[in-house]
C-alpha cells in the first residue's frame, strides 16, 4: 500500500487491524494478524510497484489527478502488468489515451467497503486488451470478489447508474413531501433491500408473477411505463433541493457519529456476508 501521506500510512495498520477483527468475529477470516502482516507499506512509489503483478489505483476522483497518476504508473510499471482504477465514474479512455501502455489500463470499480461488499465492475477502454480484462477478472474472482464485465464505457458504469436512479426518485419523493427520509429508508431496507440482498431486479420480477418475467411485464409494464413518463430529472440534485431535505432530516447523524455508525454498518455487512456464504454452501 502506497500513499503520498506518511501520516495516512502510519495510521493504516491500526485501521486495518480493526477491520480485520470484524472479519474474524464473523468467521470471514481466521486470524487478523495474518491479514495485516501480509501488507507492506511504502511512501516511495517506485519501491511499492517493484515486482507487482497487478496495480490498483485509489486516488482522488478527479480527472486531472487520474491523468497525472496514470502517467507516472505507466512510466514505472512493466507493460505486461495490468493497472486498474477504482474510480466510480470516470471512464478509462479519459485518462489513458496518451499512455504508451494504454492497452493494459482498465477500470476495477469496487464497492465501499470493498472487503465486505464483493462486487467489482471491470471495464476497459476501446483499446484495452481483452486478455488484460480477463486477467483482472480472474484475479478479482480468485481473492473472493464478484467481478462483472461492463462491456461499453458509460459514465458511472452500472452500479452507480442504478444507485443514482433510485436516489433521484428518492429525492423527488422526499422533496415533494410524499414521504419522510426515515420512511423512505425503511421502504428500501425493510422492503426492496431484503430481496436485493440475494436477488437482482430481473430475478425478483421472475418470481413476482405466476408465470415469470413475461407475465410480470404484461401485468405491470404499463404501470411502470406511466411512471417513467415523469422521471425525477436532474433538478433533484440541485443544492437548493438537497439542502432542504438534509435540513429537515430529523434523524440525521451528527458528523461526530459517522465513524461509529460506519463501524456498525461494517459489522452488519460482515454478518450478512457470513449468512449468505453459509446459505450458498447449502
C-alpha positions in Angstrom: 0.0 0.0 0.0 1.4 3.4 -1.1 0.3 6.9 -0.4 1.9 10.3 -0.6 0.9 11.0 3.0 3.2 9.5 5.6 0.6 10.2 8.3 -2.0 8.2 6.5 0.3 5.3 6.0 1.3 5.4 9.7 -2.4 5.0 10.7 -3.2 2.2 8.3 -2.1 -0.8 10.3 -4.4 0.2 13.3 -7.3 0.8 11.0 -6.8 -2.5 9.1 -6.4 -4.3 12.3 -9.9 -3.0 13.4 -11.4 -4.1 10.1 -9.7 -7.5 10.2 -11.1 -8.1 13.7 -14.6 -7.6 12.2 -13.9 -10.3 9.6 -12.6 -12.7 12.4 -15.7 -12.0 14.6 -18.0 -13.0 11.8 -16.0 -16.1 10.7 -14.9 -14.5 7.4 -11.2 -14.8 8.4 -9.2 -16.9 10.8 -6.6 -14.5 12.1 -6.5 -10.7 12.0 -2.7 -10.5 12.4 -2.2 -12.8 9.4 -4.2 -10.4 7.2 -2.5 -7.2 8.5 1.0 -8.7 8.4 0.6 -9.7 4.8 0.5 -6.0 3.8 3.6 -3.9 3.2 3.6 -0.1 3.3 5.7 2.4 1.4 5.8 6.2 0.7 8.1 5.5 -2.3 6.1 4.7 -5.4 8.8 3.0 -7.3 9.5 0.8 -4.3 5.8 0.0 -3.9 5.5 -1.0 -7.6 8.6 -3.1 -7.7 7.7 -6.7 -8.6 3.9 -6.0 -8.7 1.8 -8.4 -10.8 -1.3 -6.1 -10.6 -1.8 -2.4 -9.6 -4.9 -0.9 -8.2 -5.1 2.9 -8.1 -7.3 4.6 -5.4 -6.5 8.3 -5.9 -8.8 11.3 -5.9 -12.0 11.2 -8.0 -10.7 14.0 -10.3 -9.7 13.6 -14.0 -6.6 15.8 -13.7 -5.4 13.7 -10.8 -6.0 10.4 -12.7 -4.1 11.7 -15.7 -1.1 12.6 -13.6 -1.1 9.4 -11.5 -1.5 7.1 -14.5 1.3 8.8 -16.4 3.6 8.0 -13.5 2.3 4.5 -13.1 2.7 3.8 -16.9 6.3 5.0 -16.7 7.2 2.8 -13.7 5.2 -0.4 -14.3 6.2 -3.1 -16.9 3.9 -3.2 -19.9 2.6 -6.7 -19.1 1.2 -5.6 -15.7 -2.5 -4.5 -15.6 -3.2 -1.2 -14.0 -6.8 -0.8 -12.7 -8.5 2.3 -11.4 -11.0 2.3 -8.5 -12.8 5.3 -10.0 -16.6 5.2 -9.6 -17.5 7.4 -12.5 -14.6 8.3 -14.8 -14.1 6.1 -17.9 -10.6 4.7 -18.6 -10.3 6.3 -22.0 -10.3 9.8 -20.5 -7.0 9.3 -18.6 -5.3 6.5 -20.6 -5.4 7.7 -24.2 -1.9 9.3 -24.3 -0.2 6.5 -22.4 2.4 4.2 -24.1 0.9 1.2 -22.3 -2.8 2.2 -22.5 -3.7 -1.3 -23.6 -3.3 -2.6 -20.0 -5.3 0.1 -18.3 -8.8 -0.7 -17.1 -11.5 0.2 -14.5 -11.8 -2.1 -11.5 -14.5 -0.3 -9.6 -15.1 -1.8 -6.1 -18.0 -1.0 -3.7 -17.5 0.6 -0.4 -16.4 -1.1 1.9 -14.7 -3.5 -0.6 -13.6 -6.1 1.9 -17.3 -6.7 2.8 -19.1 -5.9 -0.4 -17.5 -8.1 -3.1 -18.7 -6.6 -6.4 -16.1 -5.2 -8.8 -17.1 -3.7 -12.1 -14.5 -4.5 -14.8 -14.5 -2.1 -17.8 -11.9 -1.2 -20.3 -11.4 1.5 -22.9 -11.8 0.5 -26.6 -8.1 -0.1 -26.7 -7.8 -2.2 -23.5 -6.7 -5.7 -24.4 -9.2 -8.5 -23.9 -6.5 -10.6 -22.3 -5.9 -7.8 -19.7 -9.7 -7.7 -18.8 -9.8 -11.5 -18.5 -6.7 -11.4 -16.2 -8.1 -8.7 -14.0 -11.5 -10.6 -13.8 -9.7 -13.8 -12.8 -7.6 -12.1 -10.2 -10.6 -10.5 -8.5 -12.5 -13.7 -8.6 -9.6 -15.6 -7.1 -9.5 -13.4 -4.0 -13.2 -13.8 -3.3 -14.6 -10.7 -5.1 -17.5 -10.9 -7.5 -16.4 -9.3 -10.8 -18.8 -8.3 -13.5 -18.0 -7.2 -17.0 -19.2 -3.8 -18.2 -18.8 -4.1 -22.0 -19.0 -0.5 -23.0 -17.7 2.7 -21.4 -20.5 4.7 -19.8 -20.4 7.4 -17.1 -20.9 5.9 -13.6 -20.7 2.4 -15.1 -23.6 0.2 -13.9 -23.8 0.2 -10.1 -23.8 3.9 -9.7 -26.2 4.4 -12.5 -28.6 2.1 -10.7 -27.9 3.7 -7.4 -28.3 7.2 -8.9 -31.7 6.3 -10.5 -33.0 5.1 -7.1 -31.5 8.1 -5.3 -33.0 10.6 -7.8 -36.5 9.1 -7.3 -36.0 9.1 -3.5 -35.0 12.8 -3.6 -38.1 13.6 -5.6 -40.5 11.7 -3.3 -39.0 13.3 -0.2 -38.7 16.7 -1.7 -42.3 16.8 -2.8 -43.5 15.8 0.7 -44.8 12.4 -0.3 -42.7 10.5 2.3 -40.2 11.3 5.0 -36.5 10.5 4.8 -36.9 7.9 7.6 -39.8 6.2 5.9 -38.1 6.2 2.5 -35.1 4.4 4.1 -37.4 1.9 5.7 -39.0 1.3 2.3 -35.7 0.2 0.9 -34.0 -1.6 3.9 -37.2 -3.3 5.1 -38.7 -3.8 1.7 -36.8 -3.8 -1.6 -33.4 -4.3 0.1 -34.3 -7.6 1.7 -34.9 -9.2 -1.6 -32.0 -7.4 -3.3 -29.6 -8.9 -0.7 -29.8 -12.2 -2.6 -31.6 -11.5 -5.9 -31.2 -8.9 -8.6 -34.1 -7.0 -10.2 -34.6 -9.5 -13.0 -34.6 -12.5 -10.6 -37.0 -10.5 -8.5 -39.6 -9.9 -11.2 -39.3 -13.5 -12.4 -40.7 -14.6 -9.0 -43.3 -11.8 -8.7 -45.7 -13.1 -11.3 -47.1 -16.6 -11.5 -45.7 -17.3 -15.0 -42.4 -15.4 -14.8 -40.9 -12.4 -16.3 -43.1 -12.2 -19.4 -46.2 -12.4 -17.2 -44.7 -9.7 -14.9 -44.1 -7.3 -17.8 -47.6 -8.0 -19.1 -49.2 -7.2 -15.8 -47.1 -4.3 -14.6 -45.3 -2.9 -17.6 -48.0 -0.3 -18.4 -47.8 0.9 -14.7 -44.0 1.4 -14.8 -44.3 2.9 -18.3 -46.7 5.6 -16.9 -44.3 6.4 -14.0 -41.3 6.5 -16.4 -43.0 9.4 -18.3 -42.4 11.7 -15.3 -38.8 10.9 -14.2 -37.2 12.7 -11.3 -34.9 14.7 -13.5 -31.5 16.3 -12.8 -33.0 19.2 -10.8 -33.4 17.0 -7.7 -29.6 17.1 -7.3 -29.5 20.9 -7.2 -28.1 22.3 -4.0 -31.4 24.0 -3.0 -33.3 20.8 -3.3 -30.9 18.6 -1.5 -30.2 21.2 1.2 -33.9 21.4 2.0 -34.0 17.7 2.5 -30.9 17.4 4.7 -32.0 20.3 6.9 -35.4 18.7 7.5 -34.0 15.2 8.1 -34.9 14.6 11.7 -32.9 11.5 12.4 -29.7 12.7 10.7 -26.5 11.8 12.5 -24.1 14.5 13.7 -20.7 14.4 12.0 -19.1 13.1 15.1 -21.2 9.9 14.9 -20.4 9.0 11.3 -17.3 6.9 12.1 -19.1 4.9 14.8 -22.1 4.3 12.6 -19.8 3.2 9.8 -18.3 0.5 12.1 -21.9 -0.6 12.9 -22.5 -0.8 9.1 -19.4 -3.0 8.6 -20.4 -5.3 11.4 -23.9 -5.8 9.8 -22.4 -6.3 6.4 -20.0 -8.9 7.8 -22.8 -10.8 9.5 -24.9 -10.7 6.3 -21.9 -11.9 4.2 -21.4 -14.8 6.6 -25.1 -15.7 6.4 -25.0 -15.6 2.6 -21.9 -17.7 2.4 -23.4 -20.3 4.6 -26.6 -20.4 2.6 -24.6 -20.7 -0.6 -22.8 -23.7 0.8 -26.2 -25.4 1.5 
